[in-house]
Amino acid sequence: MISPLEKTNILIEALPYIKKFYGRTVVIKYGGNAMVNDELRQAVIVDAVLMKFVGMNPVIVHGGGPEINRMLKRVGKETDFVNGLRVTDKETMEIVEMVLAGKINKEIVSLINQNGGKAVGLSGKDASFIQAKQKLAFIENEHGQRQEVDLGHVGAVAAINPEIINTVIEKGYIPVVAPIGLGEDGESYNINADTVAGEVAGALAADKLVLLTDVEGIMRDSSSADTLISSLAVSQIPALIKQGIIGGGMIPKVECCISALAKGVGRTHIIDGRLRHSLLLEIFTDEGIGTMVVRDEE
């Protein structure tokens, strides 16, 4: 049981951060266990609502891979993957959009509203704010030659028009973004949620980009939490990738951080979404958690 004095000390510790981040924008990539575990999901939503009430501007960008897989399995739709990317034909894209922009997005909006906040759900098709192009992928064929593969409706961000998100924020709402983009051809494209979060953060000149993951952060030894790298400069990253310390699914997250920093985002963070109230611990405490990726001059 926390004593009244300890509670007071927690509030006092948070005060400088509340002052520092008042009016600032924080983009949160929401995914992993924090989306599928009921207790963690509630904690993330409460954190976002609290951030809004103390004067910050949280923007949530969510994924939804497991839910998409379940729906495709339910309708008997087979899925192929190339380099970890889902080959997405028109029928699959319709299901992806239904799950991301419909089911998941509106569930998050409802949770925020139930917890006293005000949220508006968006996809990149609203006001054409995420303009997309088809993502290119390549494989090595049996002759050792590089060959392009058609991924269908898998997209990359061509441009971000932040006007609609800025309007939503100015009206006092929390934007909740599904990572669906609109192509010049009028077609919908499914875009990696980490990528969308980084691009949205850059377009909004966000103070922070926070990626919720299912690991503690970047560790020199994945089997030991004691080897967590709490702060990492961009120039250190290539060597860590070469050594295999950064690998697999962490590489696109780190690349997302690098891109966001290059576009003017203040700081980027990779934190453990499995820890309850990890957002508040990162933003409002002296110690923080996870790995912070920063520019070389910091």
C-alpha positions as CSV (number, residue, x, y, z in Angstrom):
1,M,0.0,0.0,0.0
2,I,1.4,3.4,-1.0
3,S,1.3,6.0,1.8
4,P,-0.2,9.5,1.3
5,L,3.3,10.9,1.5
6,E,4.6,8.6,-1.2
7,K,1.7,9.6,-3.4
8,T,2.6,13.2,-2.9
9,N,6.2,12.6,-3.8
10,I,5.0,10.9,-7.0
11,L,3.0,13.9,-8.0
12,I,5.9,16.3,-7.2
13,E,8.2,14.2,-9.3
14,A,5.8,14.4,-12.2
15,L,5.2,18.2,-12.0
16,P,8.3,19.3,-14.0
17,Y,7.4,16.9,-16.8
18,I,3.8,18.1,-16.8
19,K,5.1,21.6,-17.2
20,K,7.6,20.7,-19.8
21,F,5.2,18.8,-22.0
22,Y,2.2,21.0,-21.6
23,G,0.8,21.7,-25.1
24,R,3.3,19.3,-26.7
25,T,2.3,16.4,-29.1
26,V,3.2,12.8,-28.4
27,V,2.6,10.2,-31.0
28,I,2.0,6.7,-29.6
29,K,2.3,3.5,-31.7
30,Y,-0.1,1.1,-30.0
31,G,0.3,-2.6,-30.7
32,G,1.4,-6.0,-29.4
33,N,0.2,-7.4,-26.0
34,A,-1.0,-3.9,-25.0
35,M,-3.8,-4.3,-27.6
36,V,-4.8,-7.9,-26.8
37,N,-4.5,-8.0,-23.0
38,D,-7.6,-6.4,-21.4
39,E,-5.7,-5.1,-18.4
40,L,-2.9,-3.6,-20.5
41,R,-5.3,-2.1,-23.0
42,Q,-7.2,-0.4,-20.2
43,A,-3.9,1.0,-18.8
44,V,-2.8,2.4,-22.1
45,I,-6.1,4.2,-22.7
46,V,-6.1,5.6,-19.1
47,D,-2.5,6.9,-19.7
48,A,-3.6,8.6,-22.9
49,V,-6.6,10.2,-21.3
50,L,-4.5,11.4,-18.4
51,M,-2.0,12.9,-20.8
52,K,-4.8,14.8,-22.5
53,F,-6.2,16.2,-19.2
54,V,-2.8,17.5,-18.1
55,G,-2.4,19.5,-21.3
56,M,-0.6,17.1,-23.6
57,N,-1.7,16.1,-27.1
58,P,-1.5,12.4,-27.5
59,V,-2.0,10.9,-31.0
60,I,-2.6,7.1,-31.2
61,V,-1.6,5.1,-34.3
62,H,-2.6,1.4,-34.0
63,G,-1.8,-1.8,-35.7
64,G,-3.9,-5.0,-35.7
65,G,-2.0,-7.9,-37.3
66,P,-3.3,-10.7,-35.0
67,E,-6.9,-9.5,-35.4
68,I,-6.5,-9.4,-39.2
69,N,-5.1,-13.0,-39.1
70,R,-8.1,-14.2,-37.1
71,M,-10.6,-12.6,-39.5
72,L,-8.9,-14.0,-42.6
73,K,-8.8,-17.5,-41.0
74,R,-12.5,-17.1,-40.1
75,V,-13.4,-16.5,-43.8
76,G,-11.0,-19.1,-45.1
77,K,-8.7,-16.7,-46.8
78,E,-5.1,-18.0,-47.3
79,T,-2.3,-15.5,-46.8
80,D,1.2,-15.4,-48.3
81,F,4.1,-13.4,-46.9
82,V,7.2,-12.1,-48.6
83,N,10.0,-10.8,-46.4
84,G,7.5,-10.6,-43.6
85,L,5.0,-8.5,-45.6
86,R,1.5,-9.8,-46.2
87,V,0.7,-10.2,-49.9
88,T,-2.6,-8.3,-50.1
89,D,-5.0,-8.7,-52.9
90,K,-8.2,-6.6,-53.3
91,E,-10.3,-9.0,-51.3
92,T,-7.8,-9.2,-48.5
93,M,-7.5,-5.5,-48.4
94,E,-11.2,-5.1,-47.9
95,I,-11.0,-7.4,-44.8
96,V,-7.9,-5.5,-43.6
97,E,-9.6,-2.2,-43.9
98,M,-12.7,-3.5,-42.2
99,V,-10.7,-4.8,-39.2
100,L,-8.3,-1.8,-38.9
101,A,-10.5,1.2,-39.7
102,G,-13.7,-0.4,-38.5
103,K,-13.5,-2.8,-35.6
104,I,-10.2,-2.0,-33.9
105,N,-10.2,1.8,-34.5
106,K,-13.7,2.2,-33.1
107,E,-13.0,-0.1,-30.1
108,I,-10.1,2.2,-29.1
109,V,-12.2,5.3,-29.6
110,S,-15.0,3.8,-27.4
111,L,-12.5,2.9,-24.7
112,I,-11.2,6.5,-24.6
113,N,-14.7,7.9,-24.4
114,Q,-15.7,5.4,-21.7
115,N,-12.7,6.6,-19.6
116,G,-13.6,10.2,-19.7
117,G,-11.7,11.3,-22.8
118,K,-12.9,12.4,-26.2
119,A,-11.6,10.6,-29.3
120,V,-12.1,10.7,-33.0
121,G,-11.2,7.7,-35.2
122,L,-9.5,8.3,-38.5
123,S,-7.9,6.4,-41.3
124,G,-5.5,7.9,-43.9
125,K,-8.5,8.1,-46.3
126,D,-10.1,10.9,-44.2
127,A,-9.2,14.2,-45.8
128,S,-6.6,12.2,-47.8
129,F,-4.2,12.8,-44.9
130,I,-2.1,9.6,-45.5
131,Q,-1.2,9.6,-49.2
132,A,0.1,6.2,-50.2
133,K,2.1,4.4,-52.9
134,Q,2.6,0.7,-53.5
135,K,5.5,-0.7,-51.5
136,L,8.2,-2.4,-53.5
137,A,9.6,-5.8,-52.4
138,F,12.3,-7.9,-53.9
139,I,13.4,-11.5,-53.5
140,E,16.4,-13.4,-54.8
141,N,15.3,-16.0,-57.5
142,E,16.8,-19.4,-58.1
143,H,19.4,-17.8,-60.4
144,G,20.6,-15.5,-57.6
145,Q,19.0,-12.5,-59.3
146,R,17.1,-9.7,-57.6
147,Q,13.4,-10.0,-58.6
148,E,10.6,-7.6,-57.8
149,V,7.5,-9.1,-56.2
150,D,4.0,-7.6,-56.4
151,L,2.6,-7.3,-52.9
152,G,-0.7,-5.9,-54.1
153,H,-2.3,-3.4,-51.6
154,V,0.8,-3.1,-49.3
155,G,1.7,0.6,-49.1
156,A,4.4,3.0,-48.3
157,V,3.8,6.6,-47.2
158,A,4.1,9.1,-50.1
159,A,3.0,12.1,-48.1
160,I,1.2,13.2,-44.9
161,N,-1.3,16.1,-44.8
162,P,-1.7,16.8,-41.0
163,E,-4.4,19.3,-41.4
164,I,-7.2,17.0,-40.2
165,I,-5.3,15.8,-37.2
166,N,-4.3,19.3,-36.2
167,T,-8.0,20.3,-36.4
168,V,-9.0,17.3,-34.2
169,I,-6.4,18.2,-31.6
170,E,-7.4,21.9,-31.6
171,K,-11.0,20.9,-30.9
172,G,-9.9,18.9,-27.8
173,Y,-10.1,15.4,-29.1
174,I,-7.5,12.5,-29.2
175,P,-7.0,11.3,-32.8
176,V,-6.9,7.5,-33.2
177,V,-5.3,6.6,-36.5
178,A,-5.7,3.4,-38.5
179,P,-2.7,2.8,-40.9
180,I,-4.6,2.8,-44.1
181,G,-3.4,5.1,-46.9
182,L,-5.1,6.3,-50.1
183,G,-3.3,5.9,-53.4
184,E,-3.4,8.2,-56.4
185,D,-5.4,5.4,-58.1
186,G,-8.1,5.8,-55.4
187,E,-7.2,2.4,-53.9
188,S,-6.7,1.6,-50.2
189,Y,-3.2,0.5,-49.0
190,N,-2.2,-1.2,-45.8
191,I,0.9,0.5,-44.3
192,N,3.1,-0.7,-41.5
193,A,1.8,1.0,-38.3
194,D,5.3,1.8,-37.0
195,T,6.1,3.6,-40.3
196,V,2.8,5.6,-40.2
197,A,3.5,6.6,-36.6
198,G,6.9,7.9,-37.5
199,E,5.7,9.8,-40.5
200,V,2.7,11.3,-38.6
201,A,5.1,12.3,-35.8
202,G,7.3,14.1,-38.3
203,A,4.5,15.8,-40.0
204,L,3.2,17.1,-36.7
205,A,6.6,18.1,-35.4
206,A,5.9,16.0,-32.4
207,D,7.9,16.3,-29.2
208,K,8.0,12.6,-28.8
209,L,7.3,9.3,-30.7
210,V,6.7,6.3,-28.4
211,L,6.6,2.8,-29.8
212,L,5.0,0.2,-27.5
213,T,6.6,-3.2,-28.0
214,D,6.6,-6.6,-26.4
215,V,10.2,-6.3,-25.1
216,E,11.9,-4.1,-22.5
217,G,13.7,-2.2,-25.2
218,I,17.0,-2.7,-27.1
219,M,19.3,-5.1,-25.1
220,R,22.9,-6.1,-25.7
221,D,21.9,-9.6,-24.5
222,S,18.2,-10.4,-25.2
223,S,18.3,-12.9,-22.3
224,S,19.3,-10.3,-19.7
225,A,17.2,-7.3,-18.8
226,D,20.3,-5.9,-17.1
227,T,21.9,-5.2,-20.6
228,L,19.1,-2.7,-21.6
229,I,20.5,0.2,-23.6
230,S,18.7,3.2,-22.1
231,S,19.9,5.8,-24.6
232,L,21.1,5.2,-28.1
233,A,22.5,7.7,-30.6
234,V,21.6,7.3,-34.3
235,S,25.3,6.8,-35.2
236,Q,25.6,3.8,-33.0
237,I,22.8,1.9,-34.7
238,P,24.6,0.5,-37.8
239,A,27.2,-1.3,-35.7
240,L,24.6,-2.8,-33.4
241,I,22.7,-4.1,-36.5
242,K,25.9,-5.6,-37.9
243,Q,26.6,-7.3,-34.5
244,G,23.1,-8.7,-34.5
245,I,22.2,-6.9,-31.2
246,I,19.5,-5.1,-33.2
247,G,17.7,-7.6,-35.5
248,G,14.4,-9.0,-36.6
249,G,11.4,-6.9,-35.9
250,M,13.4,-4.4,-34.0
251,I,15.1,-3.1,-37.1
252,P,12.0,-1.5,-38.7
253,K,11.2,0.1,-35.3
254,V,14.7,1.6,-35.1
255,E,14.5,2.8,-38.7
256,C,11.2,4.4,-37.8
257,C,12.9,6.3,-35.0
258,I,15.7,7.4,-37.2
259,S,13.3,8.7,-39.9
260,A,11.2,10.5,-37.3
261,L,14.3,12.3,-35.8
262,A,15.4,13.3,-39.2
263,K,12.0,14.9,-39.8
264,G,12.3,17.0,-36.6
265,V,10.7,14.9,-33.9
266,G,12.2,15.8,-30.5
267,R,12.9,12.3,-29.1
268,T,11.9,8.7,-29.8
269,H,11.3,5.9,-27.4
270,I,11.0,2.1,-27.7
271,I,9.3,0.9,-24.5
272,D,7.7,-2.2,-23.0
273,G,3.9,-2.1,-23.6
274,R,3.6,-5.2,-21.4
275,L,4.3,-3.1,-18.3
276,R,1.1,-1.4,-16.9
277,H,1.2,2.4,-17.3
278,S,4.5,2.3,-19.2
279,L,3.6,5.5,-21.0
280,L,3.3,7.4,-17.7
281,L,6.5,5.9,-16.4
282,E,8.4,6.9,-19.5
283,I,7.1,10.5,-19.7
284,F,6.5,11.5,-16.1
285,T,9.3,9.9,-14.0
286,D,13.0,10.7,-13.6
287,E,14.2,7.2,-14.5
288,G,12.0,6.4,-17.5
289,I,12.0,3.0,-19.1
290,G,12.9,1.3,-22.4
291,T,15.4,2.7,-25.0
292,M,15.5,6.3,-26.1
293,V,16.9,6.9,-29.6
294,V,18.3,10.3,-30.0
295,R,20.3,12.5,-32.5
296,D,24.1,12.3,-32.3
297,E,24.5,15.8,-30.9
298,E,22.4,15.0,-27.8
